[in-house]
Amino acid sequence: MRGAECAEGSATQVRSSDGTLIAYERCGSGPPVILVDGALCSRAFGPMPKLAPLLAGHFTVFTYDRRGRNDSGDTPPYAVDREVEDLDALIDEAGGSALVCGISSGGALALRAAASGSRITRLAVYEPPFMVGEGGHRPPADHEAQLARLASAGRRADAVKYFMTRVVGMPALLTLPMRLMPMWPKLEAVAHTLAYDAAVMGDYSLPTERAASVTVPTLVIAGAGSPEVLRRGARALADAVPDARHRSLAGQNHNVSAKALAPVLTEFFQA
């Protein structure tokens, strides 16, 4: 799939309801699409910088730094509702309504926004990590408090390691070579926001009542190669949202390829 040019440049800022400035970029033309990142990602790092140009041939694509990340501000105390207001501010900037795609915990945040009445016309989420049924790794019950404690102590590398091992379930030995990779400083730079994603996810259970209140057409996507617990959660979410359907992407896992995801989003958003 050939994309449009989305050259990285200086960000524009929009003011959220509590006064926090949220940095964003836009590219392409057509109906507005807002991309909502998951943990540790931003408009400059993660899946969205690759996904945006693949959508920009059909849509005006907004990528942004969630609060506390990179060029966006961060006004304490944190609350998930403030992040919903950040998304609402971007929707206003986009013209008053928008198509929205969220990945991982960004999908859970976008789902919360849709349930709260944000002016989302169509919603696509990729593997919001809701845990349904038995089996699979489960984050510790106090993971939000532990991540907040590490962040407040300035132990950003330890926060990333805790998230990778205790929350995600990665073997600890795999984090050692990661520290030598160019991406590690980028992870540390936003590690203090890991507690924010933990707040978005809560206990990782499926928010059935919230899902049932989403009234917009919704597409729930999962990778066919992802752990069963994530695939089961995606199917359960699609069952819980009244106007939703489920899609499985062959050959994909939680680190989804932008080239595999873009045509699915384009088809759904243009329907």
PyRosetta script that sets phi, psi and omega in degrees:
from pyrosetta import init, pose_from_sequence

init()
pose = pose_from_sequence("MRGAECAEGSATQVRSSDGTLIAYERCGSGPPVILVDGALCSRAFGPMPKLAPLLAGHFTVFTYDRRGRNDSGDTPPYAVDREVEDLDALIDEAGGSALVCGISSGGALALRAAASGSRITRLAVYEPPFMVGEGGHRPPADHEAQLARLASAGRRADAVKYFMTRVVGMPALLTLPMRLMPMWPKLEAVAHTLAYDAAVMGDYSLPTERAASVTVPTLVIAGAGSPEVLRRGARALADAVPDARHRSLAGQNHNVSAKALAPVLTEFFQA")
pose.set_psi(1, 122.2)
pose.set_omega(1, -178.5)
pose.set_phi(2, -86.9)
pose.set_psi(2, 134.3)
pose.set_omega(2, -177.0)
pose.set_phi(3, -108.9)
pose.set_psi(3, 173.3)
pose.set_omega(3, 175.2)
pose.set_phi(4, -89.5)
pose.set_psi(4, 168.9)
pose.set_omega(4, 177.4)
pose.set_phi(5, -77.0)
pose.set_psi(5, 132.3)
pose.set_omega(5, 174.1)
pose.set_phi(6, -132.2)
pose.set_psi(6, 75.2)
pose.set_omega(6, -176.5)
pose.set_phi(7, -68.3)
pose.set_psi(7, 132.6)
pose.set_omega(7, 178.0)
pose.set_phi(8, -71.1)
pose.set_psi(8, 130.0)
pose.set_omega(8, -179.1)
pose.set_phi(9, -145.8)
pose.set_psi(9, -163.1)
pose.set_omega(9, 180.0)
pose.set_phi(10, -71.2)
pose.set_psi(10, 144.1)
pose.set_omega(10, -175.5)
pose.set_phi(11, -85.4)
pose.set_psi(11, 152.1)
pose.set_omega(11, 167.1)
pose.set_phi(12, -93.3)
pose.set_psi(12, 157.0)
pose.set_omega(12, 179.3)
pose.set_phi(13, -123.2)
pose.set_psi(13, 143.9)
pose.set_omega(13, 174.0)
pose.set_phi(14, -122.7)
pose.set_psi(14, 145.8)
pose.set_omega(14, -176.9)
pose.set_phi(15, -94.1)
pose.set_psi(15, 124.5)
pose.set_omega(15, 177.7)
pose.set_phi(16, -78.7)
pose.set_psi(16, 174.0)
pose.set_omega(16, -173.8)
pose.set_phi(17, -60.1)
pose.set_psi(17, -32.9)
pose.set_omega(17, -178.8)
pose.set_phi(18, -90.8)
pose.set_psi(18, 8.4)
pose.set_omega(18, 178.0)
pose.set_phi(19, 94.5)
pose.set_psi(19, -7.6)
pose.set_omega(19, -179.7)
pose.set_phi(20, -68.2)
pose.set_psi(20, 133.8)
pose.set_omega(20, 177.6)
pose.set_phi(21, -87.2)
pose.set_psi(21, 126.1)
pose.set_omega(21, -178.4)
pose.set_phi(22, -110.6)
pose.set_psi(22, 122.7)
pose.set_omega(22, -177.8)
pose.set_phi(23, -85.3)
pose.set_psi(23, 136.3)
pose.set_omega(23, 179.3)
pose.set_phi(24, -148.2)
pose.set_psi(24, 162.9)
pose.set_omega(24, 172.1)
pose.set_phi(25, -131.3)
pose.set_psi(25, 155.3)
pose.set_omega(25, 175.2)
pose.set_phi(26, -133.1)
pose.set_psi(26, 150.4)
pose.set_omega(26, 175.1)
pose.set_phi(27, -152.1)
pose.set_psi(27, 162.9)
pose.set_omega(27, 179.1)
pose.set_phi(28, 84.2)
pose.set_psi(28, -170.0)
pose.set_omega(28, 179.1)
pose.set_phi(29, -150.8)
pose.set_psi(29, 151.9)
pose.set_omega(29, -178.0)
pose.set_phi(30, 122.2)
pose.set_psi(30, -166.9)
pose.set_omega(30, -179.8)
pose.set_phi(31, -57.3)
pose.set_psi(31, 143.9)
pose.set_omega(31, -176.4)
pose.set_phi(32, -75.1)
pose.set_psi(32, 135.8)
pose.set_omega(32, 173.6)
pose.set_phi(33, -123.9)
pose.set_psi(33, 128.3)
pose.set_omega(33, 177.3)
pose.set_phi(34, -109.2)
pose.set_psi(34, 128.7)
pose.set_omega(34, -179.1)
pose.set_phi(35, -102.3)
pose.set_psi(35, 127.4)
pose.set_omega(35, -175.7)
pose.set_phi(36, -112.5)
pose.set_psi(36, 117.8)
pose.set_omega(36, -175.6)
pose.set_phi(37, -75.9)
pose.set_psi(37, 158.6)
pose.set_omega(37, 169.9)
pose.set_phi(38, -92.8)
pose.set_psi(38, -162.8)
pose.set_omega(38, -175.9)
pose.set_phi(39, -61.2)
pose.set_psi(39, 139.9)
pose.set_omega(39, 172.6)
pose.set_phi(40, 70.0)
pose.set_psi(40, 0.6)
pose.set_omega(40, -176.3)
pose.set_phi(41, -105.5)
pose.set_psi(41, 165.5)
pose.set_omega(41, -177.4)
pose.set_phi(42, -156.6)
pose.set_psi(42, -175.7)
pose.set_omega(42, 179.2)
pose.set_phi(43, -68.9)
pose.set_psi(43, -10.7)
pose.set_omega(43, -179.3)
pose.set_phi(44, -112.4)
pose.set_psi(44, -6.9)
pose.set_omega(44, -175.2)
pose.set_phi(45, -149.6)
pose.set_psi(45, 134.3)
pose.set_omega(45, -179.1)
pose.set_phi(46, 113.2)
pose.set_psi(46, -161.4)
pose.set_omega(46, -174.9)
pose.set_phi(47, -74.6)
pose.set_psi(47, -27.6)
pose.set_omega(47, -171.2)
pose.set_phi(48, -66.9)
pose.set_psi(48, -39.0)
pose.set_omega(48, 177.6)
pose.set_phi(49, -61.0)
pose.set_psi(49, -26.3)
pose.set_omega(49, 176.9)
pose.set_phi(50, -84.9)
pose.set_psi(50, -32.4)
pose.set_omega(50, -177.6)
pose.set_phi(51, -75.6)
pose.set_psi(51, -38.4)
pose.set_omega(51, -174.9)
pose.set_phi(52, -53.8)
pose.set_psi(52, -50.5)
pose.set_omega(52, -178.5)
pose.set_phi(53, -66.3)
pose.set_psi(53, -23.7)
pose.set_omega(53, 178.4)
pose.set_phi(54, -76.2)
pose.set_psi(54, -19.2)
pose.set_omega(54, 177.0)
pose.set_phi(55, -98.0)
pose.set_psi(55, -17.9)
pose.set_omega(55, -169.6)
pose.set_phi(56, -69.2)
pose.set_psi(56, -13.8)
pose.set_omega(56, 175.1)
pose.set_phi(57, -72.6)
pose.set_psi(57, -16.8)
pose.set_omega(57, -177.9)
pose.set_phi(58, -120.3)
pose.set_psi(58, -20.1)
pose.set_omega(58, -171.2)
pose.set_phi(59, -137.5)
pose.set_psi(59, 159.5)
pose.set_omega(59, 165.5)
pose.set_phi(60, -87.3)
pose.set_psi(60, 113.0)
pose.set_omega(60, -170.5)
pose.set_phi(61, -102.1)
pose.set_psi(61, 127.9)
pose.set_omega(61, 176.9)
pose.set_phi(62, -107.0)
pose.set_psi(62, 123.1)
pose.set_omega(62, 168.4)
pose.set_phi(63, -114.5)
pose.set_psi(63, 146.4)
pose.set_omega(63, -176.2)
pose.set_phi(64, -147.5)
pose.set_psi(64, 160.4)
pose.set_omega(64, 173.6)
pose.set_phi(65, -90.7)
pose.set_psi(65, 115.4)
pose.set_omega(65, 175.7)
pose.set_phi(66, -60.1)
pose.set_psi(66, 155.4)
pose.set_omega(66, -171.6)
pose.set_phi(67, -55.7)
pose.set_psi(67, 139.1)
pose.set_omega(67, -177.5)
pose.set_phi(68, 89.7)
pose.set_psi(68, -7.9)
pose.set_omega(68, -176.0)
pose.set_phi(69, -108.1)
pose.set_psi(69, 134.3)
pose.set_omega(69, 173.0)
pose.set_phi(70, 49.0)
pose.set_psi(70, -113.0)
pose.set_omega(70, -172.3)
pose.set_phi(71, -90.7)
pose.set_psi(71, 1.3)
pose.set_omega(71, 177.8)
pose.set_phi(72, -89.0)
pose.set_psi(72, 152.0)
pose.set_omega(72, 177.4)
pose.set_phi(73, -78.5)
pose.set_psi(73, -179.7)
pose.set_omega(73, -178.5)
pose.set_phi(74, -155.4)
pose.set_psi(74, 107.9)
pose.set_omega(74, -177.2)
pose.set_phi(75, -106.0)
pose.set_psi(75, 113.4)
pose.set_omega(75, 178.8)
pose.set_phi(76, -75.7)
pose.set_psi(76, 158.3)
pose.set_omega(76, -3.4)
pose.set_phi(77, -80.9)
pose.set_psi(77, 153.5)
pose.set_omega(77, -179.9)
pose.set_phi(78, -72.7)
pose.set_psi(78, 144.2)
pose.set_omega(78, 171.0)
pose.set_phi(79, -149.4)
pose.set_psi(79, 142.0)
pose.set_omega(79, -179.4)
pose.set_phi(80, -59.3)
pose.set_psi(80, -35.1)
pose.set_omega(80, 180.0)
pose.set_phi(81, -60.8)
pose.set_psi(81, -29.8)
pose.set_omega(81, 177.8)
pose.set_phi(82, -66.3)
pose.set_psi(82, -35.2)
pose.set_omega(82, 178.6)
pose.set_phi(83, -70.3)
pose.set_psi(83, -33.2)
pose.set_omega(83, 173.7)
pose.set_phi(84, -63.6)
pose.set_psi(84, -40.7)
pose.set_omega(84, 177.9)
pose.set_phi(85, -65.4)
pose.set_psi(85, -34.1)
pose.set_omega(85, 175.6)
pose.set_phi(86, -61.0)
pose.set_psi(86, -45.2)
pose.set_omega(86, 178.4)
pose.set_phi(87, -64.5)
pose.set_psi(87, -39.0)
pose.set_omega(87, 176.9)
pose.set_phi(88, -61.5)
pose.set_psi(88, -38.8)
pose.set_omega(88, 178.4)
pose.set_phi(89, -63.3)
pose.set_psi(89, -38.3)
pose.set_omega(89, 177.2)
pose.set_phi(90, -68.9)
pose.set_psi(90, -38.4)
pose.set_omega(90, 177.2)
pose.set_phi(91, -61.8)
pose.set_psi(91, -41.5)
pose.set_omega(91, 175.3)
pose.set_phi(92, -60.2)
pose.set_psi(92, -43.2)
pose.set_omega(92, 180.0)
pose.set_phi(93, -63.7)
pose.set_psi(93, -30.9)
pose.set_omega(93, -179.0)
pose.set_phi(94, -79.8)
pose.set_psi(94, -7.6)
pose.set_omega(94, 178.1)
pose.set_phi(95, 122.4)
pose.set_psi(95, 1.8)
pose.set_omega(95, 175.3)
pose.set_phi(96, 111.2)
pose.set_psi(96, -14.9)
pose.set_omega(96, 174.3)
pose.set_phi(97, -157.1)
pose.set_psi(97, 158.4)
pose.set_omega(97, -176.0)
pose.set_phi(98, -160.9)
pose.set_psi(98, 155.9)
pose.set_omega(98, 165.8)
pose.set_phi(99, -80.9)
pose.set_psi(99, 144.4)
pose.set_omega(99, -176.0)
pose.set_phi(100, -135.0)
pose.set_psi(100, 137.0)
pose.set_omega(100, 173.0)
pose.set_phi(101, -127.3)
pose.set_psi(101, 127.4)
pose.set_omega(101, 176.6)
pose.set_phi(102, -122.9)
pose.set_psi(102, 141.3)
pose.set_omega(102, 179.7)
pose.set_phi(103, -113.1)
pose.set_psi(103, 136.4)
pose.set_omega(103, 177.8)
pose.set_phi(104, 56.1)
pose.set_psi(104, -128.2)
pose.set_omega(104, 180.0)
pose.set_phi(105, -64.3)
pose.set_psi(105, -22.9)
pose.set_omega(105, 172.9)
pose.set_phi(106, -65.2)
pose.set_psi(106, -30.7)
pose.set_omega(106, 174.5)
pose.set_phi(107, -68.2)
pose.set_psi(107, -38.8)
pose.set_omega(107, 177.2)
pose.set_phi(108, -65.8)
pose.set_psi(108, -38.2)
pose.set_omega(108, 177.3)
pose.set_phi(109, -65.5)
pose.set_psi(109, -44.0)
pose.set_omega(109, 179.0)
pose.set_phi(110, -64.0)
pose.set_psi(110, -37.8)
pose.set_omega(110, 176.9)
pose.set_phi(111, -62.2)
pose.set_psi(111, -42.5)
pose.set_omega(111, 178.6)
pose.set_phi(112, -62.1)
pose.set_psi(112, -40.9)
pose.set_omega(112, 179.0)
pose.set_phi(113, -63.5)
pose.set_psi(113, -44.4)
pose.set_omega(113, 179.5)
pose.set_phi(114, -62.2)
pose.set_psi(114, -39.4)
pose.set_omega(114, -179.5)
pose.set_phi(115, -69.2)
pose.set_psi(115, -27.4)
pose.set_omega(115, -177.4)
pose.set_phi(116, -88.2)
pose.set_psi(116, -0.3)
pose.set_omega(116, 175.2)
pose.set_phi(117, 102.1)
pose.set_psi(117, 9.5)
pose.set_omega(117, 175.1)
pose.set_phi(118, -58.7)
pose.set_psi(118, 148.1)
pose.set_omega(118, -172.6)
pose.set_phi(119, -82.0)
pose.set_psi(119, 67.6)
pose.set_omega(119, 177.9)
pose.set_phi(120, -98.8)
pose.set_psi(120, 124.8)
pose.set_omega(120, -176.5)
pose.set_phi(121, -87.3)
pose.set_psi(121, -34.3)
pose.set_omega(121, 173.6)
pose.set_phi(122, -145.5)
pose.set_psi(122, 142.7)
pose.set_omega(122, -175.8)
pose.set_phi(123, -124.5)
pose.set_psi(123, 129.1)
pose.set_omega(123, 172.9)
pose.set_phi(124, -122.3)
pose.set_psi(124, 132.5)
pose.set_omega(124, 178.4)
pose.set_phi(125, -129.1)
pose.set_psi(125, 138.3)
pose.set_omega(125, 177.0)
pose.set_phi(126, -111.5)
pose.set_psi(126, 112.4)
pose.set_omega(126, 174.2)
pose.set_phi(127, 46.2)
pose.set_psi(127, 55.5)
pose.set_omega(127, 166.4)
pose.set_phi(128, -60.1)
pose.set_psi(128, 126.2)
pose.set_omega(128, -166.0)
pose.set_phi(129, -79.8)
pose.set_psi(129, 59.5)
pose.set_omega(129, 174.3)
pose.set_phi(130, -77.8)
pose.set_psi(130, 134.6)
pose.set_omega(130, -175.9)
pose.set_phi(131, -97.5)
pose.set_psi(131, 119.6)
pose.set_omega(131, -177.4)
pose.set_phi(132, -127.4)
pose.set_psi(132, 133.3)
pose.set_omega(132, 177.5)
pose.set_phi(133, 81.3)
pose.set_psi(133, -169.8)
pose.set_omega(133, -176.3)
pose.set_phi(134, -95.9)
pose.set_psi(134, 161.4)
pose.set_omega(134, 175.9)
pose.set_phi(135, 87.9)
pose.set_psi(135, 161.1)
pose.set_omega(135, 178.5)
pose.set_phi(136, 87.4)
pose.set_psi(136, 158.3)
pose.set_omega(136, 179.7)
pose.set_phi(137, -69.3)
pose.set_psi(137, 140.1)
pose.set_omega(137, 176.7)
pose.set_phi(138, -123.2)
pose.set_psi(138, 135.5)
pose.set_omega(138, 177.6)
pose.set_phi(139, -64.9)
pose.set_psi(139, 151.2)
pose.set_omega(139, 176.1)
pose.set_phi(140, -60.8)
pose.set_psi(140, 151.9)
pose.set_omega(140, -177.7)
pose.set_phi(141, -62.1)
pose.set_psi(141, -29.8)
pose.set_omega(141, -177.6)
pose.set_phi(142, -101.3)
pose.set_psi(142, 25.5)
pose.set_omega(142, -173.3)
pose.set_phi(143, -64.1)
pose.set_psi(143, -35.3)
pose.set_omega(143, 179.1)
pose.set_phi(144, -63.6)
pose.set_psi(144, -45.6)
pose.set_omega(144, 179.5)
pose.set_phi(145, -63.9)
pose.set_psi(145, -38.6)
pose.set_omega(145, 179.9)
pose.set_phi(146, -66.9)
pose.set_psi(146, -41.7)
pose.set_omega(146, 178.6)
pose.set_phi(147, -66.0)
pose.set_psi(147, -39.8)
pose.set_omega(147, 177.6)
pose.set_phi(148, -64.8)
pose.set_psi(148, -39.0)
pose.set_omega(148, 179.3)
pose.set_phi(149, -64.1)
pose.set_psi(149, -45.6)
pose.set_omega(149, 179.4)
pose.set_phi(150, -63.8)
pose.set_psi(150, -39.9)
pose.set_omega(150, 180.0)
pose.set_phi(151, -66.0)
pose.set_psi(151, -44.2)
pose.set_omega(151, -178.2)
pose.set_phi(152, -65.7)
pose.set_psi(152, -25.6)
pose.set_omega(152, 177.7)
pose.set_phi(153, -86.0)
pose.set_psi(153, 0.0)
pose.set_omega(153, -179.4)
pose.set_phi(154, 75.3)
pose.set_psi(154, 15.3)
pose.set_omega(154, -177.2)
pose.set_phi(155, -93.4)
pose.set_psi(155, 68.6)
pose.set_omega(155, -173.0)
pose.set_phi(156, -68.3)
pose.set_psi(156, -40.4)
pose.set_omega(156, 178.7)
pose.set_phi(157, -62.2)
pose.set_psi(157, -40.1)
pose.set_omega(157, 178.4)
pose.set_phi(158, -67.2)
pose.set_psi(158, -33.6)
pose.set_omega(158, 178.0)
pose.set_phi(159, -65.4)
pose.set_psi(159, -42.3)
pose.set_omega(159, 178.0)
pose.set_phi(160, -62.9)
pose.set_psi(160, -44.9)
pose.set_omega(160, -179.7)
pose.set_phi(161, -62.1)
pose.set_psi(161, -43.7)
pose.set_omega(161, 179.3)
pose.set_phi(162, -60.8)
pose.set_psi(162, -43.9)
pose.set_omega(162, 179.6)
pose.set_phi(163, -62.1)
pose.set_psi(163, -46.9)
pose.set_omega(163, -177.8)
pose.set_phi(164, -62.8)
pose.set_psi(164, -42.3)
pose.set_omega(164, -173.2)
pose.set_phi(165, -89.5)
pose.set_psi(165, -51.0)
pose.set_omega(165, -172.4)
pose.set_phi(166, -85.2)
pose.set_psi(166, -32.1)
pose.set_omega(166, -179.1)
pose.set_phi(167, -90.5)
pose.set_psi(167, -51.4)
pose.set_omega(167, -177.9)
pose.set_phi(168, -78.8)
pose.set_psi(168, -38.0)
pose.set_omega(168, -179.2)
pose.set_phi(169, 100.4)
pose.set_psi(169, 16.6)
pose.set_omega(169, 178.6)
pose.set_phi(170, -72.2)
pose.set_psi(170, 139.9)
pose.set_omega(170, 174.7)
pose.set_phi(171, -58.7)
pose.set_psi(171, 137.1)
pose.set_omega(171, -175.0)
pose.set_phi(172, -57.9)
pose.set_psi(172, -34.5)
pose.set_omega(172, -177.6)
pose.set_phi(173, -62.6)
pose.set_psi(173, -28.2)
pose.set_omega(173, -178.5)
pose.set_phi(174, -72.2)
pose.set_psi(174, -19.6)
pose.set_omega(174, 178.8)
pose.set_phi(175, -76.3)
pose.set_psi(175, -19.1)
pose.set_omega(175, -178.3)
pose.set_phi(176, -65.7)
pose.set_psi(176, -52.0)
pose.set_omega(176, 177.0)
pose.set_phi(177, -66.6)
pose.set_psi(177, -25.3)
pose.set_omega(177, 179.0)
pose.set_phi(178, -62.4)
pose.set_psi(178, -31.6)
pose.set_omega(178, -178.7)
pose.set_phi(179, -66.4)
pose.set_psi(179, -18.0)
pose.set_omega(179, 179.6)
pose.set_phi(180, -93.4)
pose.set_psi(180, -4.0)
pose.set_omega(180, -176.7)
pose.set_phi(181, -87.2)
pose.set_psi(181, 152.3)
pose.set_omega(181, 179.9)
pose.set_phi(182, -58.9)
pose.set_psi(182, -23.6)
pose.set_omega(182, -177.0)
pose.set_phi(183, -76.2)
pose.set_psi(183, -20.0)
pose.set_omega(183, -173.0)
pose.set_phi(184, -58.8)
pose.set_psi(184, -44.9)
pose.set_omega(184, 177.0)
pose.set_phi(185, -59.1)
pose.set_psi(185, -31.9)
pose.set_omega(185, 177.8)
pose.set_phi(186, -68.2)
pose.set_psi(186, -36.0)
pose.set_omega(186, 177.8)
pose.set_phi(187, -68.0)
pose.set_psi(187, -44.1)
pose.set_omega(187, 179.1)
pose.set_phi(188, -61.7)
pose.set_psi(188, -35.9)
pose.set_omega(188, -175.7)
pose.set_phi(189, -61.3)
pose.set_psi(189, -27.9)
pose.set_omega(189, -178.4)
pose.set_phi(190, -116.5)
pose.set_psi(190, 13.6)
pose.set_omega(190, -175.6)
pose.set_phi(191, -62.1)
pose.set_psi(191, -28.0)
pose.set_omega(191, 179.6)
pose.set_phi(192, -66.1)
pose.set_psi(192, -15.5)
pose.set_omega(192, 179.3)
pose.set_phi(193, -91.0)
pose.set_psi(193, -0.3)
pose.set_omega(193, 178.8)
pose.set_phi(194, -62.2)
pose.set_psi(194, -33.6)
pose.set_omega(194, 176.5)
pose.set_phi(195, -64.9)
pose.set_psi(195, -27.6)
pose.set_omega(195, 177.8)
pose.set_phi(196, -66.9)
pose.set_psi(196, -44.3)
pose.set_omega(196, 178.3)
pose.set_phi(197, -65.7)
pose.set_psi(197, -35.1)
pose.set_omega(197, 176.4)
pose.set_phi(198, -62.2)
pose.set_psi(198, -38.6)
pose.set_omega(198, 177.5)
pose.set_phi(199, -66.2)
pose.set_psi(199, -38.5)
pose.set_omega(199, 177.5)
pose.set_phi(200, -61.1)
pose.set_psi(200, -42.3)
pose.set_omega(200, -175.6)
pose.set_phi(201, -82.0)
pose.set_psi(201, -24.5)
pose.set_omega(201, -177.8)
pose.set_phi(202, 62.0)
pose.set_psi(202, -127.6)
pose.set_omega(202, 179.2)
pose.set_phi(203, -92.2)
pose.set_psi(203, 11.9)
pose.set_omega(203, 177.6)
pose.set_phi(204, 70.2)
pose.set_psi(204, 8.4)
pose.set_omega(204, 175.9)
pose.set_phi(205, -78.5)
pose.set_psi(205, 157.4)
pose.set_omega(205, -179.6)
pose.set_phi(206, -70.2)
pose.set_psi(206, 122.4)
pose.set_omega(206, 179.6)
pose.set_phi(207, -80.5)
pose.set_psi(207, 78.7)
pose.set_omega(207, -170.5)
pose.set_phi(208, -59.6)
pose.set_psi(208, -45.4)
pose.set_omega(208, -178.5)
pose.set_phi(209, -65.1)
pose.set_psi(209, -41.7)
pose.set_omega(209, 178.8)
pose.set_phi(210, -62.6)
pose.set_psi(210, -44.8)
pose.set_omega(210, 180.0)
pose.set_phi(211, -61.1)
pose.set_psi(211, -38.7)
pose.set_omega(211, -178.0)
pose.set_phi(212, -66.8)
pose.set_psi(212, -20.6)
pose.set_omega(212, -178.7)
pose.set_phi(213, -90.5)
pose.set_psi(213, -1.8)
pose.set_omega(213, 177.2)
pose.set_phi(214, -78.0)
pose.set_psi(214, 122.9)
pose.set_omega(214, -173.9)
pose.set_phi(215, -106.8)
pose.set_psi(215, -7.2)
pose.set_omega(215, -176.6)
pose.set_phi(216, -89.4)
pose.set_psi(216, 155.0)
pose.set_omega(216, 174.7)
pose.set_phi(217, -56.7)
pose.set_psi(217, 132.0)
pose.set_omega(217, -173.0)
pose.set_phi(218, -132.1)
pose.set_psi(218, 139.2)
pose.set_omega(218, 174.8)
pose.set_phi(219, -118.5)
pose.set_psi(219, 122.6)
pose.set_omega(219, 177.8)
pose.set_phi(220, -107.1)
pose.set_psi(220, 120.4)
pose.set_omega(220, -173.1)
pose.set_phi(221, -116.6)
pose.set_psi(221, 142.3)
pose.set_omega(221, 175.4)
pose.set_phi(222, -139.3)
pose.set_psi(222, 154.8)
pose.set_omega(222, 175.5)
pose.set_phi(223, -84.5)
pose.set_psi(223, 134.9)
pose.set_omega(223, -179.8)
pose.set_phi(224, -64.7)
pose.set_psi(224, -20.8)
pose.set_omega(224, 179.5)
pose.set_phi(225, -98.6)
pose.set_psi(225, 7.0)
pose.set_omega(225, 178.9)
pose.set_phi(226, -76.6)
pose.set_psi(226, 160.9)
pose.set_omega(226, 176.1)
pose.set_phi(227, -55.4)
pose.set_psi(227, 147.7)
pose.set_omega(227, -176.9)
pose.set_phi(228, -56.5)
pose.set_psi(228, -35.4)
pose.set_omega(228, -178.1)
pose.set_phi(229, -63.2)
pose.set_psi(229, -35.9)
pose.set_omega(229, 177.8)
pose.set_phi(230, -73.5)
pose.set_psi(230, -40.4)
pose.set_omega(230, 179.3)
pose.set_phi(231, -66.8)
pose.set_psi(231, -38.2)
pose.set_omega(231, 177.8)
pose.set_phi(232, -65.0)
pose.set_psi(232, -41.0)
pose.set_omega(232, 178.3)
pose.set_phi(233, -63.2)
pose.set_psi(233, -38.9)
pose.set_omega(233, 179.2)
pose.set_phi(234, -65.6)
pose.set_psi(234, -42.5)
pose.set_omega(234, 178.7)
pose.set_phi(235, -64.3)
pose.set_psi(235, -41.1)
pose.set_omega(235, -179.9)
pose.set_phi(236, -66.1)
pose.set_psi(236, -37.8)
pose.set_omega(236, 177.7)
pose.set_phi(237, -64.6)
pose.set_psi(237, -43.7)
pose.set_omega(237, 178.9)
pose.set_phi(238, -61.6)
pose.set_psi(238, -34.5)
pose.set_omega(238, 177.5)
pose.set_phi(239, -70.6)
pose.set_psi(239, -29.5)
pose.set_omega(239, -174.5)
pose.set_phi(240, -83.1)
pose.set_psi(240, -26.7)
pose.set_omega(240, 179.8)
pose.set_phi(241, -85.5)
pose.set_psi(241, 126.1)
pose.set_omega(241, -173.1)
pose.set_phi(242, -56.2)
pose.set_psi(242, -43.7)
pose.set_omega(242, -176.1)
pose.set_phi(243, -114.0)
pose.set_psi(243, 64.1)
pose.set_omega(243, -176.5)
pose.set_phi(244, -130.6)
pose.set_psi(244, 154.4)
pose.set_omega(244, 170.3)
pose.set_phi(245, -135.0)
pose.set_psi(245, 160.3)
pose.set_omega(245, -174.4)
pose.set_phi(246, -110.7)
pose.set_psi(246, 143.3)
pose.set_omega(246, 178.6)
pose.set_phi(247, -136.8)
pose.set_psi(247, 132.7)
pose.set_omega(247, 176.4)
pose.set_phi(248, -108.7)
pose.set_psi(248, 132.2)
pose.set_omega(248, -179.4)
pose.set_phi(249, -102.0)
pose.set_psi(249, 115.9)
pose.set_omega(249, -179.6)
pose.set_phi(250, -62.8)
pose.set_psi(250, 138.8)
pose.set_omega(250, 174.7)
pose.set_phi(251, 76.9)
pose.set_psi(251, 6.6)
pose.set_omega(251, -177.0)
pose.set_phi(252, -111.8)
pose.set_psi(252, 154.0)
pose.set_omega(252, 174.0)
pose.set_phi(253, -129.4)
pose.set_psi(253, -159.8)
pose.set_omega(253, -175.5)
pose.set_phi(254, -63.7)
pose.set_psi(254, -30.7)
pose.set_omega(254, 175.2)
pose.set_phi(255, -87.7)
pose.set_psi(255, 74.4)
pose.set_omega(255, -171.0)
pose.set_phi(256, -69.4)
pose.set_psi(256, 145.0)
pose.set_omega(256, 175.1)
pose.set_phi(257, -76.3)
pose.set_psi(257, 131.2)
pose.set_omega(257, 177.9)
pose.set_phi(258, -60.1)
pose.set_psi(258, -36.2)
pose.set_omega(258, -179.2)
pose.set_phi(259, -66.9)
pose.set_psi(259, -29.6)
pose.set_omega(259, 177.7)
pose.set_phi(260, -80.4)
pose.set_psi(260, -33.7)
pose.set_omega(260, -175.5)
pose.set_phi(261, -81.2)
pose.set_psi(261, -36.3)
pose.set_omega(261, -172.7)
pose.set_phi(262, -57.2)
pose.set_psi(262, -47.8)
pose.set_omega(262, -179.1)
pose.set_phi(263, -66.2)
pose.set_psi(263, -29.8)
pose.set_omega(263, 177.8)
pose.set_phi(264, -67.9)
pose.set_psi(264, -43.3)
pose.set_omega(264, 178.2)
pose.set_phi(265, -65.5)
pose.set_psi(265, -42.4)
pose.set_omega(265, -179.2)
pose.set_phi(266, -60.4)
pose.set_psi(266, -45.4)
pose.set_omega(266, 179.5)
pose.set_phi(267, -61.3)
pose.set_psi(267, -46.0)
pose.set_omega(267, -177.8)
pose.set_phi(268, -67.6)
pose.set_psi(268, -44.4)
pose.set_omega(268, -177.1)
pose.set_phi(269, -70.6)
pose.set_psi(269, -24.9)
pose.set_omega(269, 179.7)
pose.set_phi(270, -90.1)
pose.set_psi(270, -6.7)
pose.set_omega(270, -176.5)
pose.set_phi(271, -63.6)
pose.dump_pdb("model.pdb")
